[in-house]
């Protein structure tokens, strides 16, 4: 049985939203736990205690969390491209996917929500520092958030994403807010698109 563009897009949206839901839940827990990367104690603590006390810290979670965020965004955008053009873009290049989305869905809130995470001249900290120090753009996320170095041997400077304490909480708070709104906007847009078919 051949799926309609809407049915195929729904498969993408579902997976993308699941990734984004996980990102939101982990980021919330990082906020609630205070993004601790050190433990202040007047007595010696064990390695296990240190691991337990810092298990939700950005230095342990931010790289896979951002990978999952960008992967979820990529799949979500591809779903919207499929819905309108009936073909998926075989690319991980987020800036191109967002540009194509903006062309097909002009002035949509999804573009406004994603621009600070994708568009090079609008990137939030610590994403801007990470890209600058690694001499990459977010379009390189598929490698830069999976490996310590590129296939050409360039080092990815992950340290700027980690050990951010209170400023990390600010970033995670914005991420939670934006992901929550992104998921809602995606559902509303997807419903409106599928009702038209």
Secondary structure, 3 states (H helix, E strand, C coil): CCCCHHHHHHHHHHHHHHHHHHHHHHHHHHHHCCCCCCCCCCCCCCHHHHHHHCCCCHHHHHHHHHHHHHHHHHHHHHHHHHHHHCCCCCCCCHHHHHHHHHHHCCCCHHHHHHHHHHCHHHCCCCHHHHHHHHCCCHHHHHHHCCCCECCCCCECCHHHHCCCHHHHHHHHHHHHHHHHHHHHHHHHHHHHHHHHC
